[in-house]
């Protein structure tokens, strides 16, 4: 079977760190072109924007949209209306309404559409879900803290409306949590800490529950220095489960069950190939819905200015 010709829109850090290596290693995809106003990729055809790429490359069947979320909807809509399959970096759009509209549009045009909830593809997430099956979850503590200057250097968009701030990594934790727990999650309380020069939070504390009454706390912070902390600690009637390193390592009742490699984006592209062949929509809005609930219901506290521009 011939490989699917794909283009990348947006050549920032996530495209270079994750999408390019995953495509290069894939048996299903072949990188044919990129669209970016500022960045080129040696040896690959370049276009200033997605419209130019779509006009010039009728044989490109799919696009990976790796731009900031504020402009993903417009780009994805153009591609879908032109019959192209679309892979959306997370979050799939800047708002729930945009993401839902893209899902409906893709279904109408009979093209594949997929959101990259990449953290769900971490090596220990599925084993953790299997371990939790049939358990009663009592308490959950999510600790997701990192240094924004290391993981988002110079990315001013993350501090502007629609950029999510600390929820950009935090939504990874929520994507795992909504995948692990069998019951729907409900936000009870949120506290957002927003620098006076930014629109989005640099830290957040959430209190959630599920429909069975589990007590769930999430602590997100962009101000941690040194190694990141990406942990989910779950207490159940069967004992304690801990996912660490972003879902790569699983401990259950103090025993190491899984210690895996980073294969998240390789797994995503394998699944996207299936989405393309089946022309189906695979988005899932539960993680983004919780973030939207936090912004809707959250108490806001102003904190010290953070010089977003020029970091890194």
C-alpha positions as CSV (number, residue, x, y, z in Angstrom):
1,X,0.0,0.0,0.0
2,X,1.4,3.4,-0.9
3,X,2.2,5.9,1.8
4,X,-0.2,8.8,2.6
5,X,1.3,12.1,1.4
6,X,1.0,14.6,4.3
7,X,1.8,18.3,4.9
8,X,2.6,20.0,8.1
9,X,1.1,23.4,8.9
10,X,3.1,25.3,11.4
11,X,6.8,24.5,12.0
12,X,7.2,25.4,15.6
13,X,8.7,23.4,18.5
14,X,6.1,20.6,18.6
15,X,6.3,20.0,14.9
16,X,10.1,19.7,15.0
17,X,10.4,17.7,18.2
18,X,7.6,15.3,17.6
19,X,5.8,15.3,14.3
20,X,8.8,15.3,12.0
21,X,10.5,12.3,13.7
22,X,7.2,10.4,13.8
23,X,6.5,11.0,10.1
24,X,10.0,10.1,9.2
25,X,9.7,6.8,11.1
26,X,6.2,6.0,9.8
27,X,5.5,3.3,7.2
28,X,2.1,5.0,6.6
29,X,3.0,8.6,5.8
30,X,5.4,10.6,3.6
31,X,6.1,14.2,4.3
32,X,5.4,16.2,1.1
33,X,5.3,19.9,2.1
34,X,5.2,22.4,4.9
35,X,3.3,25.6,5.3
36,X,4.7,28.2,7.6
37,X,5.2,32.0,7.4
38,X,8.5,32.0,9.2
39,X,10.2,28.6,9.1
40,X,11.4,26.3,6.3
41,X,12.5,22.7,6.2
42,X,15.4,21.8,4.0
43,X,14.6,19.5,1.2
44,X,10.8,19.9,1.6
45,X,8.6,22.1,-0.5
46,X,7.5,25.2,1.4
47,X,4.5,27.5,1.3
48,X,3.7,30.7,3.2
49,X,0.2,29.5,4.3
50,X,-2.2,26.6,4.1
51,X,-4.2,28.1,1.2
52,X,-1.1,28.2,-1.0
53,X,-0.2,24.6,0.0
54,X,-3.7,23.3,-0.8
55,X,-3.7,25.1,-4.2
56,X,-0.3,23.8,-5.2
57,X,-0.4,20.2,-3.8
58,X,-3.6,18.4,-4.9
59,X,-2.0,15.1,-4.2
60,X,-1.5,15.8,-0.5
61,X,-4.2,13.8,1.2
62,X,-3.7,14.9,4.9
63,X,-2.5,17.8,7.0
64,X,-1.0,17.9,10.5
65,X,-2.0,21.3,12.0
66,X,0.7,22.3,14.5
67,X,-0.1,26.0,14.8
68,X,-1.1,27.8,18.0
69,X,-4.7,26.9,18.8
70,X,-6.1,30.3,18.2
71,X,-5.8,29.8,14.4
72,X,-6.4,26.0,14.1
73,X,-10.1,26.2,13.3
74,X,-9.7,28.4,10.2
75,X,-6.8,26.3,8.9
76,X,-8.6,23.0,9.5
77,X,-11.8,24.2,8.0
78,X,-10.0,25.1,4.7
79,X,-8.4,21.7,4.5
80,X,-11.6,19.8,5.3
81,X,-13.6,21.7,2.8
82,X,-11.0,20.8,0.2
83,X,-11.4,17.1,1.1
84,X,-8.2,16.7,3.1
85,X,-7.8,14.6,6.2
86,X,-6.7,16.6,9.3
87,X,-4.6,15.8,12.4
88,X,-5.0,18.5,15.0
89,X,-2.4,19.2,17.7
90,X,-3.9,19.5,21.1
91,X,-6.1,21.2,22.1
92,X,-8.0,20.6,18.8
93,X,-9.2,24.2,18.8
94,X,-9.4,27.4,20.9
95,X,-13.0,26.8,21.9
96,X,-15.4,23.9,22.4
97,X,-17.6,25.4,19.7
98,X,-14.8,25.4,17.1
99,X,-13.8,21.8,17.9
100,X,-17.4,20.6,17.7
101,X,-17.9,22.5,14.4
102,X,-14.8,20.9,12.9
103,X,-16.0,17.4,13.9
104,X,-19.4,18.0,12.3
105,X,-17.8,19.5,9.1
106,X,-15.4,16.5,8.8
107,X,-18.3,14.1,9.1
108,X,-20.3,15.9,6.4
109,X,-17.3,15.9,4.0
110,X,-16.5,12.3,4.8
111,X,-12.9,13.0,5.7
112,X,-10.8,11.8,8.7
113,X,-10.3,14.2,11.6
114,X,-8.2,13.3,14.7
115,X,-7.1,15.2,17.8
116,X,-3.7,14.4,19.2
117,X,-4.4,13.5,22.8
118,X,-0.8,12.3,22.8
119,X,-0.5,11.7,26.5
120,X,-3.0,8.9,26.3
121,X,-0.5,7.0,24.1
122,X,2.1,6.9,26.8
123,X,3.3,3.4,27.5
124,X,1.7,2.9,30.9
125,X,-1.7,4.5,30.3
126,X,-3.5,1.5,28.8
127,X,-2.1,-0.9,31.5
128,X,-3.2,1.6,34.1
129,X,-6.7,1.7,32.7
130,X,-6.8,-2.1,32.7
131,X,-5.6,-2.2,36.3
132,X,-8.3,0.3,37.3
133,X,-11.1,-1.7,35.6
134,X,-13.6,-2.7,38.3
135,X,-11.9,-0.7,41.0
136,X,-13.7,1.9,43.1
137,X,-11.6,5.1,42.9
138,X,-11.5,7.0,46.2
139,X,-9.0,9.8,45.8
140,X,-6.9,11.2,42.9
141,X,-4.0,13.7,43.1
142,X,-2.7,15.1,39.7
143,X,0.6,17.0,39.9
144,X,1.6,18.5,36.6
145,X,4.4,21.0,37.0
146,X,7.2,22.2,34.7
147,X,9.3,25.1,33.7
148,X,7.6,27.1,31.0
149,X,10.9,28.6,29.8
150,X,12.2,25.1,29.0
151,X,9.1,23.6,27.5
152,X,7.6,26.7,25.7
153,X,10.6,29.0,25.0
154,X,9.5,32.3,23.4
155,X,6.0,31.1,22.8
156,X,4.0,34.3,23.5
157,X,0.8,32.9,22.1
158,X,0.4,30.6,25.1
159,X,-0.2,33.7,27.3
160,X,-2.9,35.2,25.0
161,X,-6.6,34.4,25.0
162,X,-7.1,30.9,23.6
163,X,-3.5,29.9,24.4
164,X,-4.5,28.1,27.6
165,X,-1.5,29.0,29.6
166,X,-0.6,26.3,32.1
167,X,-3.6,24.3,30.8
168,X,-1.6,23.6,27.6
169,X,0.4,20.9,29.5
170,X,-2.3,20.5,32.1
171,X,-4.7,19.3,29.4
172,X,-2.4,16.3,28.9
173,X,-3.1,15.2,32.5
174,X,-6.8,15.7,31.9
175,X,-6.7,13.7,28.7
176,X,-5.1,10.8,30.7
177,X,-7.5,11.2,33.6
178,X,-10.7,11.2,31.4
179,X,-9.3,8.1,29.6
180,X,-8.5,6.2,32.9
181,X,-11.7,6.8,34.9
182,X,-14.9,5.1,33.9
183,X,-17.2,7.8,35.3
184,X,-17.7,11.3,33.9
185,X,-15.7,14.0,35.7
186,X,-17.3,17.1,37.1
187,X,-15.5,20.3,38.0
188,X,-16.4,21.6,41.5
189,X,-13.9,24.4,42.0
190,X,-11.0,26.0,40.2
191,X,-8.5,28.7,41.2
192,X,-6.5,30.3,38.4
193,X,-3.3,32.3,39.0
194,X,-2.9,34.8,36.2
195,X,0.1,37.1,35.8
196,X,-0.9,40.7,35.5
197,X,0.6,41.0,32.0
198,X,-1.0,37.8,30.6
199,X,-4.5,36.6,29.7
200,X,-4.0,33.0,30.7
201,X,-2.9,31.3,34.0
202,X,0.6,30.4,35.0
203,X,-0.8,28.0,37.6
204,X,-4.1,26.4,38.5
205,X,-5.7,24.3,41.2
206,X,-8.8,22.2,40.4
207,X,-11.1,20.2,42.6
208,X,-13.2,17.7,40.7
209,X,-15.3,14.6,41.4
210,X,-16.8,11.8,39.4
211,X,-20.4,10.7,39.4
212,X,-19.5,8.1,42.1
213,X,-18.1,10.8,44.4
214,X,-14.3,10.3,44.1
215,X,-12.2,13.2,45.4
216,X,-9.9,14.5,42.7
217,X,-7.4,17.4,42.9
218,X,-5.2,18.7,40.1
219,X,-2.3,21.0,40.7
220,X,-0.8,22.6,37.6
221,X,2.2,25.0,37.6
222,X,4.5,26.5,35.0
223,X,6.9,27.9,37.6
224,X,8.7,24.7,38.6
225,X,12.4,24.7,37.9
226,X,14.5,21.6,37.3
227,X,13.0,18.3,36.2
228,X,9.2,18.3,35.5
229,X,6.7,16.5,37.7
230,X,4.0,14.8,35.6
231,X,2.3,12.4,38.1
232,X,-1.2,10.9,38.7
233,X,-1.7,9.2,42.1
234,X,-4.9,7.2,42.5
235,X,-6.1,5.5,45.6
236,X,-8.7,2.7,45.1
237,X,-10.3,-0.1,47.0
238,X,-7.6,-2.4,45.5
239,X,-4.7,-0.2,46.5
240,X,-2.7,2.6,45.1
241,X,-1.7,3.3,41.5
242,X,0.8,5.9,40.5
243,X,1.4,7.0,36.9
244,X,4.6,9.1,36.6
245,X,6.8,10.7,33.9
246,X,3.7,11.8,31.9
247,X,2.3,8.3,31.8
248,X,5.4,6.4,30.9
249,X,5.9,4.6,34.2
250,X,3.3,2.7,36.2
251,X,3.6,1.6,39.9
252,X,0.8,-0.3,41.5
253,X,0.9,-1.1,45.3
254,X,4.6,-0.1,45.3
255,X,5.6,-2.5,42.4
256,X,6.8,-1.2,39.1
257,X,4.5,-2.6,36.5
258,X,5.5,-0.7,33.3
259,X,8.5,1.4,32.5
260,X,8.2,2.4,28.8
261,X,9.8,4.4,26.1
262,X,8.4,7.6,24.4
263,X,6.3,6.2,21.6
264,X,3.4,8.6,21.9
265,X,3.6,10.3,18.4
266,X,4.5,7.1,16.6
267,X,1.3,5.5,18.1
268,X,-0.7,8.6,17.1
269,X,0.4,8.5,13.5
270,X,-0.4,4.8,13.3
271,X,-3.9,5.6,14.6
272,X,-4.2,8.6,12.3
273,X,-3.5,6.2,9.3
274,X,-6.5,4.2,10.4
275,X,-8.6,7.3,10.8
276,X,-7.7,8.4,7.2
277,X,-8.5,5.0,5.7
278,X,-11.8,4.8,7.6
279,X,-12.6,8.4,7.0
280,X,-13.9,8.8,10.6
281,X,-13.8,11.5,13.3
282,X,-11.7,10.8,16.4
283,X,-11.6,13.9,18.5
284,X,-13.1,13.6,22.0
285,X,-13.8,16.8,23.8
286,X,-13.8,15.7,27.5
287,X,-10.3,17.2,28.3
288,X,-11.1,20.5,26.6
289,X,-14.5,20.6,28.3
290,X,-12.9,20.5,31.7
291,X,-10.5,23.3,30.8
292,X,-13.4,25.4,29.6
293,X,-15.3,24.6,32.8
294,X,-12.2,25.9,34.8
295,X,-12.2,29.2,32.9
296,X,-16.0,29.4,33.3
297,X,-16.1,28.7,37.0
298,X,-12.6,29.5,38.2
299,X,-11.8,32.1,40.8
300,X,-9.0,34.3,39.5
301,X,-6.0,35.7,41.5
302,X,-3.6,38.2,39.9
303,X,0.1,37.3,40.4
304,X,3.4,38.9,39.5
305,X,4.0,39.9,35.9
306,X,5.6,37.3,33.6
307,X,7.6,38.6,30.7
308,X,6.2,36.2,28.1
309,X,7.7,37.8,25.0
310,X,11.3,36.9,24.3
311,X,11.6,34.0,26.8
312,X,14.1,31.4,25.8
